[in-house]
Amino acid sequence: MTILQIIFYIFSAIAILSALFVVASKNPVRGALSLVLTFFAMAGVWLLLHAEFLALILVLVYVGAVMTLFLFVVMMLRVNVLSAREGFVRYLPFALLLAFMIVALTIVAIGPKQFGLTSMPAPAAEAVGYNNLADLGMVLYTHYAYPFEISAVLLLTAIVAAISLTHRKASRRKNQIVSQQIAVKRADRVKLIDMPFAKKPGESS
């Protein structure tokens, strides 16, 4: 067993354990932090596969931006864990069956016949000065140009739909109308009342 295989098994074990802790954690904040650890472990695996750009994107984009946003949202919402866990025992058999089906389909899809060392050997050593970012860009914008553009349009559509569904017009907010404020007159805002003067007891006229 080589040193690269040992490092691969270490990163894989960390990724699997942290992913299980994401699902099994009772505290949503700890679950989000466990997901951050999973991302870091998978970035290490991608570095071993000579996918440096994808590893950096995983750390910078998902860990640095997306997971930070998730963590702030979870901490600000203060999710009621007790109410969220109601009915857990009732739906536990269905959840176990669904988890078993997902695991079985995953094993069938990524079994050794499709992703074994015979069908997908380890990447060979590249020459000095090799840049996988240039190769990735060439493949992405030539062979996969149309799927890339379609996925971008789908993501944009999802963003617009999410904004339109969550947007609500404020009903209790007071808006400032500048034209009405400029055209206002003193008689509309101030009213002078002439009240008789009341004398205190004992005062002379």
Accessible surface in RSA format (square Angstrom, percent):
REM  Atomic radii and reference values for relative SASA: ProtOr
REM  Chains: A
REM  Algorithm: Lee & Richards
REM  Probe-radius: 1.40
REM  Slices: 20
REM RES _ NUM      All-atoms   Total-Side   Main-Chain    Non-polar    All polar
REM                ABS   REL    ABS   REL    ABS   REL    ABS   REL    ABS   REL
RES MET A   1   164.82  85.4  85.50  56.6  79.31 188.8  78.10  66.4  86.72 114.9
RES THR A   2    82.00  58.3  75.22  76.3   6.78  16.1  77.32 103.8   4.68   7.1
RES ILE A   3   117.59  66.9 111.62  83.2   5.97  14.4 112.33  80.9   5.26  14.3
RES LEU A   4   110.59  61.6 109.30  78.2   1.29   3.2 109.62  77.0   0.97   2.6
RES GLN A   5    85.61  47.9  84.39  61.7   1.22   2.9  24.16  51.4  61.45  46.6
RES ILE A   6    71.93  40.9  70.87  52.8   1.07   2.6  71.83  51.7   0.11   0.3
RES ILE A   7    56.95  32.4  56.90  42.4   0.05   0.1  56.95  41.0   0.00   0.0
RES PHE A   8    82.85  41.5  82.85  51.3   0.00   0.0  82.85  50.2   0.00   0.0
RES TYR A   9   123.56  57.7 119.45  68.0   4.11  10.7  72.62  54.6  50.94  62.8
RES ILE A  10    92.99  52.9  88.97  66.3   4.02   9.7  92.99  67.0   0.00   0.0
RES PHE A  11    60.14  30.1  60.14  37.2   0.00   0.0  60.14  36.5   0.00   0.0
RES SER A  12    25.68  21.7  22.87  30.5   2.81   6.5  22.15  47.2   3.54   5.0
RES ALA A  13    48.55  44.6  42.68  65.9   5.87  13.4  48.03  67.6   0.51   1.4
RES ILE A  14    63.05  35.9  61.27  45.6   1.78   4.3  62.61  45.1   0.43   1.2
RES ALA A  15     8.53   7.8   7.12  11.0   1.41   3.2   7.60  10.7   0.93   2.5
RES ILE A  16   106.67  60.7 103.84  77.4   2.82   6.8 106.54  76.7   0.13   0.3
RES LEU A  17   119.77  66.7 114.49  81.9   5.28  13.3 114.79  80.6   4.98  13.4
RES SER A  18     7.40   6.2   1.12   1.5   6.28  14.5   6.77  14.4   0.62   0.9
RES ALA A  19    41.26  37.9  38.05  58.7   3.21   7.3  39.19  55.2   2.07   5.5
RES LEU A  20   110.33  61.4 108.58  77.7   1.75   4.4 109.06  76.6   1.27   3.4
RES PHE A  21    99.62  49.8  96.89  60.0   2.73   7.1  99.23  60.2   0.39   1.1
RES VAL A  22    45.09  29.7  32.56  29.5  12.53  30.2  32.56  28.3  12.53  34.0
RES VAL A  23   130.10  85.6 102.74  93.0  27.37  65.9 108.37  94.2  21.73  58.9
RES ALA A  24    79.15  72.8  49.69  76.7  29.47  67.0  59.63  84.0  19.52  51.7
RES SER A  25    25.17  21.3   1.56   2.1  23.60  54.4   4.36   9.3  20.80  29.1
RES LYS A  26   146.45  71.4 131.61  80.8  14.85  35.4  85.32  76.8  61.14  65.1
RES ASN A  27    59.35  40.9  55.67  53.8   3.68   8.9  14.68  35.3  44.67  43.2
RES PRO A  28    47.87  34.9  33.08  30.2  14.80  53.8  43.78  36.1   4.09  25.4
RES VAL A  29    40.80  26.8  40.80  36.9   0.00   0.0  40.80  35.5   0.00   0.0
RES ARG A  30   147.10  61.8 145.49  74.2   1.61   3.8  27.87  38.1 119.23  72.3
RES GLY A  31     6.79   8.4   0.00   N/A   6.79   8.4   6.67  18.3   0.12   0.3
RES ALA A  32    12.03  11.1   5.87   9.1   6.16  14.0  10.24  14.4   1.79   4.7
RES LEU A  33    93.01  51.8  86.69  62.0   6.33  15.9  87.12  61.2   5.89  15.9
RES SER A  34    12.83  10.8   9.15  12.2   3.68   8.5   4.61   9.8   8.22  11.5
RES LEU A  35    52.64  29.3  52.64  37.7   0.00   0.0  52.64  37.0   0.00   0.0
RES VAL A  36    30.19  19.9  30.19  27.3   0.00   0.0  30.19  26.2   0.00   0.0
RES LEU A  37    91.40  50.9  89.92  64.3   1.48   3.7  91.13  64.0   0.27   0.7
RES THR A  38    16.06  11.4  16.06  16.3   0.00   0.0  16.06  21.6   0.00   0.0
RES PHE A  39    37.34  18.7  37.34  23.1   0.00   0.0  37.34  22.6   0.00   0.0
RES PHE A  40    95.56  47.8  89.47  55.4   6.10  15.9  89.68  54.4   5.88  16.8
RES ALA A  41     2.70   2.5   0.23   0.4   2.47   5.6   2.44   3.4   0.26   0.7
RES MET A  42    64.21  33.3  64.21  42.5   0.00   0.0  51.43  43.7  12.78  16.9
RES ALA A  43     5.43   5.0   5.43   8.4   0.00   0.0   5.43   7.6   0.00   0.0
RES GLY A  44     6.48   8.0   0.00   N/A   6.48   8.0   5.10  14.0   1.38   3.1
RES VAL A  45    11.38   7.5  11.38  10.3   0.00   0.0  11.38   9.9   0.00   0.0
RES TRP A  46    76.97  30.9  76.97  37.3   0.00   0.0  60.51  32.3  16.46  26.7
RES LEU A  47    87.72  48.9  77.58  55.5  10.14  25.5  77.75  54.6   9.97  26.8
RES LEU A  48    44.79  24.9  28.23  20.2  16.56  41.6  31.33  22.0  13.45  36.2
RES LEU A  49    93.63  52.1  82.80  59.2  10.83  27.2  82.80  58.1  10.83  29.1
RES HIS A  50    71.30  39.0  63.35  44.0   7.95  20.3  34.83  35.9  36.47  42.4
RES ALA A  51    21.29  19.6  18.21  28.1   3.08   7.0  21.29  30.0   0.00   0.0
RES GLU A  52    75.50  43.3  75.50  57.1   0.00   0.0  42.04  81.3  33.46  27.3
RES PHE A  53    69.34  34.7  66.24  41.0   3.10   8.1  68.82  41.7   0.52   1.5
RES LEU A  54    77.35  43.1  76.48  54.7   0.87   2.2  76.61  53.8   0.74   2.0
RES ALA A  55     2.29   2.1   1.91   2.9   0.38   0.9   2.29   3.2   0.00   0.0
RES LEU A  56   103.48  57.6 103.43  74.0   0.05   0.1 103.48  72.7   0.00   0.0
RES ILE A  57    61.76  35.1  61.76  46.0   0.00   0.0  61.76  44.5   0.00   0.0
RES LEU A  58    13.48   7.5  12.48   8.9   1.00   2.5  13.33   9.4   0.15   0.4
RES VAL A  59    39.53  26.0  38.15  34.5   1.38   3.3  38.15  33.1   1.38   3.7
RES LEU A  60   118.68  66.1 107.41  76.8  11.27  28.3 108.84  76.4   9.84  26.5
RES VAL A  61    63.74  41.9  61.69  55.8   2.05   4.9  63.74  55.4   0.00   0.0
RES TYR A  62    99.45  46.4  99.45  56.6   0.00   0.0  51.14  38.4  48.31  59.6
RES VAL A  63    20.44  13.5  16.11  14.6   4.34  10.4  16.11  14.0   4.34  11.8
RES GLY A  64    48.26  59.5   0.00   N/A  48.26  59.5  27.20  74.6  21.06  47.2
RES ALA A  65    57.31  52.7  46.00  71.0  11.31  25.7  52.35  73.7   4.96  13.1
RES VAL A  66    47.77  31.4  45.67  41.3   2.11   5.1  47.77  41.5   0.00   0.0
RES MET A  67     4.60   2.4   3.74   2.5   0.86   2.0   2.67   2.3   1.93   2.6
RES THR A  68    56.15  39.9  52.98  53.7   3.17   7.6  41.33  55.5  14.82  22.4
RES LEU A  69   109.20  60.8 106.15  75.9   3.05   7.7 108.73  76.4   0.47   1.3
RES PHE A  70   100.62  50.3  99.58  61.7   1.04   2.7 100.62  61.0   0.00   0.0
RES LEU A  71    38.44  21.4  38.44  27.5   0.00   0.0  38.44  27.0   0.00   0.0
RES PHE A  72   117.59  58.8 117.57  72.8   0.03   0.1 117.58  71.3   0.01   0.0
RES VAL A  73    64.44  42.4  62.66  56.7   1.78   4.3  64.44  56.0   0.00   0.0
RES VAL A  74    33.75  22.2  31.09  28.1   2.66   6.4  31.13  27.0   2.62   7.1
RES MET A  75   105.81  54.8  87.81  58.1  18.00  42.9  84.96  72.2  20.85  27.6
RES MET A  76   151.63  78.5 123.21  81.5  28.41  67.7 106.18  90.3  45.45  60.2
RES LEU A  77   123.07  68.5  99.57  71.2  23.50  59.1 101.88  71.6  21.19  57.0
RES ARG A  78   208.45  87.5 183.21  93.4  25.25  60.1  66.79  91.3 141.66  85.9
RES VAL A  79    71.87  47.3  52.20  47.3  19.67  47.4  57.71  50.1  14.16  38.4
RES ASN A  80    89.86  62.0  78.85  76.2  11.01  26.5  29.86  71.9  59.99  58.0
RES VAL A  81    45.72  30.1  42.32  38.3   3.40   8.2  42.90  37.3   2.82   7.7
RES LEU A  82   137.22  76.4 131.83  94.3   5.38  13.5 132.40  93.0   4.81  13.0
RES SER A  83    56.86  48.0  41.88  55.9  14.98  34.5  31.42  66.9  25.43  35.6
RES ALA A  84    74.28  68.3  35.53  54.8  38.75  88.1  46.81  65.9  27.47  72.8
RES ARG A  85   115.22  48.4 104.52  53.3  10.70  25.5  34.31  46.9  80.91  49.0
RES GLU A  86   137.11  78.7 108.16  81.8  28.94  68.9  43.64  84.4  93.47  76.3
RES GLY A  87    23.73  29.3   0.00   N/A  23.73  29.3  10.78  29.6  12.96  29.0
RES PHE A  88   125.48  62.8 116.14  71.9   9.34  24.3 124.19  75.3   1.28   3.7
RES VAL A  89   119.89  78.9 114.01 103.2   5.89  14.2 114.01  99.1   5.89  16.0
RES ARG A  90   178.33  74.9 149.49  76.2  28.84  68.7  69.88  95.5 108.44  65.7
RES TYR A  91   129.42  60.4 128.20  72.9   1.22   3.2  94.96  71.4  34.45  42.5
RES LEU A  92    61.81  34.4  61.15  43.7   0.66   1.7  61.81  43.4   0.00   0.0
RES PRO A  93    91.46  66.7  82.70  75.4   8.76  31.8  86.89  71.7   4.57  28.4
RES PHE A  94   132.21  66.1 126.52  78.4   5.69  14.8 130.44  79.1   1.77   5.1
RES ALA A  95    47.58  43.7  40.65  62.7   6.93  15.8  43.87  61.8   3.71   9.8
RES LEU A  96   111.62  62.2 106.81  76.4   4.81  12.1 107.30  75.4   4.31  11.6
RES LEU A  97   104.54  58.2  99.96  71.5   4.58  11.5 103.80  72.9   0.74   2.0
RES LEU A  98    83.55  46.5  82.53  59.0   1.02   2.6  83.33  58.5   0.22   0.6
RES ALA A  99    49.69  45.7  45.02  69.5   4.67  10.6  49.24  69.3   0.46   1.2
RES PHE A 100   141.42  70.8 136.04  84.3   5.38  14.0 140.92  85.4   0.51   1.4
RES MET A 101    95.38  49.4  92.74  61.4   2.63   6.3  79.25  67.4  16.13  21.4
RES ILE A 102    96.64  55.0  95.08  70.8   1.56   3.8  96.32  69.4   0.32   0.9
RES VAL A 103    84.00  55.3  82.64  74.8   1.36   3.3  84.00  73.0   0.00   0.0
RES ALA A 104    38.15  35.1  33.13  51.1   5.02  11.4  37.69  53.1   0.46   1.2
RES LEU A 105   121.26  67.5 118.50  84.8   2.76   6.9 118.79  83.4   2.46   6.6
RES THR A 106    60.70  43.2  56.09  56.9   4.61  11.0  44.86  60.3  15.84  23.9
RES ILE A 107   111.48  63.4 107.38  80.0   4.11   9.9 110.02  79.2   1.47   4.0
RES VAL A 108   108.97  71.7  99.00  89.6   9.97  24.0 105.09  91.3   3.88  10.5
RES ALA A 109    58.98  54.2  44.64  68.9  14.34  32.6  53.52  75.4   5.46  14.5
RES ILE A 110   100.05  56.9  84.30  62.8  15.75  38.0  84.30  60.7  15.75  42.7
RES GLY A 111     8.38  10.3   0.00   N/A   8.38  10.3   8.29  22.8   0.09   0.2
RES PRO A 112   110.89  80.8 100.75  91.8  10.14  36.9 105.69  87.3   5.21  32.4
RES LYS A 113   183.68  89.6 157.30  96.5  26.38  62.8 107.97  97.2  75.71  80.6
RES GLN A 114    89.55  50.1  76.67  56.0  12.88  30.7  40.31  85.8  49.24  37.3
RES PHE A 115   111.19  55.6  88.48  54.8  22.72  59.1  88.48  53.6  22.72  65.0
RES GLY A 116    13.42  16.6   0.00   N/A  13.42  16.6  13.42  36.8   0.00   0.0
RES LEU A 117   140.82  78.4 128.09  91.6  12.73  32.0 128.26  90.1  12.56  33.8
RES THR A 118   136.21  96.9 102.40 103.8  33.81  80.6  89.84 120.7  46.38  70.1
RES SER A 119    60.14  50.8  26.66  35.6  33.48  77.1  36.23  77.1  23.91  33.5
RES MET A 120   102.14  52.9  91.19  60.4  10.95  26.1  86.94  73.9  15.20  20.1
RES PRO A 121    98.00  71.4  82.08  74.8  15.92  57.9  82.91  68.5  15.09  93.8
RES ALA A 122    76.80  70.6  54.60  84.3  22.20  50.5  59.74  84.1  17.06  45.2
RES PRO A 123    62.17  45.3  37.14  33.9  25.03  91.0  48.11  39.7  14.06  87.4
RES ALA A 124    76.31  70.2  61.64  95.1  14.67  33.4  70.48  99.3   5.83  15.4
RES ALA A 125    99.58  91.6  66.57 102.7  33.02  75.1  68.76  96.8  30.83  81.7
RES GLU A 126    93.42  53.6  65.17  49.3  28.25  67.3  14.41  27.9  79.01  64.5
RES ALA A 127    82.00  75.4  60.65  93.6  21.35  48.6  71.42 100.6  10.58  28.0
RES VAL A 128   161.26 106.1 130.43 118.1  30.82  74.3 136.42 118.5  24.84  67.4
RES GLY A 129    76.12  93.9   0.00   N/A  76.12  93.9  41.20 113.1  34.93  78.2
RES TYR A 130    98.05  45.8  63.98  36.4  34.07  88.6  51.80  38.9  46.25  57.0
RES ASN A 131    81.63  56.3  74.55  72.0   7.08  17.0  23.36  56.2  58.27  56.3
RES ASN A 132    31.00  21.4  27.44  26.5   3.55   8.6  14.00  33.7  17.00  16.4
RES LEU A 133    83.94  46.7  81.98  58.6   1.97   4.9  82.03  57.6   1.91   5.1
RES ALA A 134    54.52  50.1  41.97  64.8  12.55  28.5  53.28  75.0   1.24   3.3
RES ASP A 135    65.35  45.8  63.65  63.3   1.70   4.0  23.15  54.5  42.20  42.1
RES LEU A 136    62.22  34.6  57.75  41.3   4.47  11.2  61.69  43.3   0.53   1.4
RES GLY A 137    23.37  28.8   0.00   N/A  23.37  28.8  21.88  60.1   1.49   3.3
RES MET A 138   126.05  65.3 123.50  81.7   2.55   6.1  89.60  76.2  36.46  48.3
RES VAL A 139    72.68  47.8  70.99  64.3   1.69   4.1  72.68  63.1   0.00   0.0
RES LEU A 140    52.58  29.3  51.87  37.1   0.72   1.8  52.58  36.9   0.00   0.0
RES TYR A 141   132.63  61.9 115.20  65.5  17.43  45.3  82.14  61.7  50.49  62.2
RES THR A 142    88.94  63.3  60.97  61.8  27.98  66.7  58.81  79.0  30.14  45.6
RES HIS A 143   137.05  74.9 111.41  77.4  25.64  65.6  72.33  74.5  64.72  75.3
RES TYR A 144   107.50  50.2 107.50  61.2   0.00   0.0  66.04  49.6  41.46  51.1
RES ALA A 145    27.58  25.4  26.64  41.1   0.94   2.1  27.27  38.4   0.31   0.8
RES TYR A 146   179.26  83.7 178.91 101.8   0.34   0.9 130.68  98.2  48.58  59.9
RES PRO A 147    72.81  53.1  65.06  59.3   7.75  28.2  68.69  56.7   4.12  25.6
RES PHE A 148    70.60  35.3  65.42  40.5   5.18  13.5  70.14  42.5   0.46   1.3
RES GLU A 149    93.81  53.9  93.76  70.9   0.05   0.1  36.67  70.9  57.14  46.7
RES ILE A 150   104.77  59.6 103.01  76.7   1.76   4.2 104.75  75.4   0.02   0.1
RES SER A 151    49.45  41.8  47.20  63.0   2.24   5.2  38.90  82.8  10.55  14.8
RES ALA A 152    45.40  41.7  36.21  55.9   9.19  20.9  40.64  57.2   4.76  12.6
RES VAL A 153    91.02  59.9  89.97  81.5   1.05   2.5  90.93  79.0   0.09   0.2
RES LEU A 154   115.19  64.2 110.20  78.8   4.99  12.5 110.60  77.7   4.60  12.4
RES LEU A 155   121.36  67.6 121.11  86.6   0.25   0.6 121.23  85.1   0.12   0.3
RES LEU A 156   109.27  60.9 107.76  77.1   1.51   3.8 108.66  76.3   0.61   1.6
RES THR A 157    79.96  56.9  75.48  76.5   4.48  10.7  64.15  86.2  15.81  23.9
RES ALA A 158    57.15  52.5  45.86  70.8  11.29  25.7  53.30  75.1   3.85  10.2
RES ILE A 159    98.59  56.1  94.90  70.7   3.69   8.9  98.55  71.0   0.04   0.1
RES VAL A 160    87.02  57.3  85.67  77.6   1.35   3.3  86.56  75.2   0.46   1.2
RES ALA A 161    44.00  40.5  39.56  61.1   4.43  10.1  43.76  61.6   0.24   0.6
RES ALA A 162    52.93  48.7  47.10  72.7   5.83  13.3  52.40  73.8   0.54   1.4
RES ILE A 163   109.37  62.2 106.88  79.6   2.49   6.0 109.09  78.6   0.28   0.8
RES SER A 164    72.02  60.9  48.47  64.7  23.54  54.2  44.88  95.6  27.14  38.0
RES LEU A 165   129.15  71.9 121.92  87.2   7.23  18.2 123.90  87.0   5.25  14.1
RES THR A 166   104.70  74.5  81.93  83.1  22.77  54.3  71.50  96.0  33.20  50.2
RES HIS A 167   131.71  72.0 115.61  80.4  16.11  41.2  79.53  82.0  52.18  60.7
RES ARG A 168   176.75  74.2 157.11  80.1  19.64  46.8  76.60 104.7 100.15  60.7
RES LYS A 169   187.09  91.3 160.51  98.5  26.58  63.3 105.51  95.0  81.58  86.9
RES ALA A 170    48.73  44.8  22.41  34.6  26.32  59.9  32.29  45.5  16.44  43.5
RES SER A 171   109.05  92.1  67.61  90.2  41.44  95.5  51.18 109.0  57.87  81.1
RES ARG A 172   229.06  96.2 199.34 101.6  29.71  70.7  79.13 108.1 149.93  90.9
RES ARG A 173   166.04  69.7 142.31  72.5  23.73  56.5  60.72  83.0 105.32  63.8
RES LYS A 174   198.96  97.1 168.85 103.6  30.11  71.7 116.56 104.9  82.41  87.8
RES ASN A 175   113.13  78.0  84.21  81.4  28.93  69.7  26.60  64.0  86.53  83.6
RES GLN A 176   131.29  73.4  98.52  72.0  32.78  78.0  31.54  67.1  99.76  75.7
RES ILE A 177    87.77  49.9  81.05  60.4   6.73  16.2  84.52  60.9   3.25   8.8
RES VAL A 178    87.71  57.7  83.87  75.9   3.84   9.3  83.87  72.9   3.84  10.4
RES SER A 179    78.00  65.9  65.96  88.0  12.04  27.7  54.19 115.4  23.81  33.4
RES GLN A 180   116.17  65.0 107.91  78.9   8.26  19.7  38.41  81.8  77.76  59.0
RES GLN A 181    97.22  54.4  82.47  60.3  14.76  35.1  40.72  86.7  56.50  42.9
RES ILE A 182   138.89  79.0 113.40  84.5  25.49  61.4 119.38  86.0  19.51  53.0
RES ALA A 183    75.93  69.8  51.13  78.9  24.80  56.4  62.05  87.4  13.87  36.8
RES VAL A 184    58.58  38.5  36.75  33.3  21.83  52.6  41.64  36.2  16.93  45.9
RES LYS A 185   144.58  70.5 137.96  84.6   6.62  15.8  86.54  77.9  58.04  61.8
RES ARG A 186   185.35  77.8 170.29  86.8  15.07  35.9  62.62  85.6 122.74  74.4
RES ALA A 187    90.52  83.2  59.55  91.9  30.97  70.4  65.67  92.5  24.84  65.8
RES ASP A 188    94.65  66.3  63.67  63.4  30.98  73.3  18.34  43.2  76.31  76.1
RES ARG A 189   172.27  72.3 136.95  69.8  35.32  84.1  56.02  76.6 116.25  70.5
RES VAL A 190    80.20  52.8  67.19  60.8  13.01  31.4  70.54  61.3   9.66  26.2
RES LYS A 191   173.04  84.4 146.74  90.0  26.31  62.6  93.65  84.3  79.39  84.6
RES LEU A 192   154.85  86.2 125.74  90.0  29.10  73.2 127.45  89.5  27.40  73.7
RES ILE A 193   126.13  71.8  95.02  70.8  31.11  75.0  98.86  71.2  27.28  74.0
RES ASP A 194   146.10 102.3 112.49 112.0  33.61  79.5  44.07 103.7 102.04 101.8
RES MET A 195   146.61  75.9 124.82  82.6  21.79  51.9  88.51  75.3  58.10  77.0
RES PRO A 196   126.43  92.1 101.35  92.4  25.08  91.1 112.44  92.8  13.99  87.0
RES PHE A 197   169.72  84.9 138.63  85.9  31.10  80.9 143.86  87.2  25.86  74.0
RES ALA A 198    86.40  79.4  64.42  99.4  21.98  50.0  71.25 100.3  15.15  40.1
RES LYS A 199   119.72  58.4  91.23  56.0  28.48  67.8  68.74  61.9  50.97  54.3
RES LYS A 200   146.19  71.3 140.75  86.4   5.44  12.9  84.67  76.2  61.52  65.5
RES PRO A 201   137.96 100.5 105.00  95.7  32.96 119.8 116.89  96.5  21.06 130.9
RES GLY A 202    88.79 109.5   0.00   N/A  88.79 109.5  42.93 117.8  45.86 102.7
RES GLU A 203    93.15  53.5  67.76  51.3  25.39  60.5  35.92  69.5  57.23  46.7
RES SER A 204   106.88  90.3  77.24 103.1  29.64  68.3  52.68 112.2  54.20  75.9
RES SER A 205   130.16 110.0  67.73  90.4  62.43 143.8  56.56 120.4  73.60 103.1
END  Absolute sums over single chains surface
CHAIN  1 A    18218.1      15606.5       2611.6      13379.0       4839.1
END  Absolute sums over all chains
TOTAL         18218.1      15606.5       2611.6      13379.0       4839.1
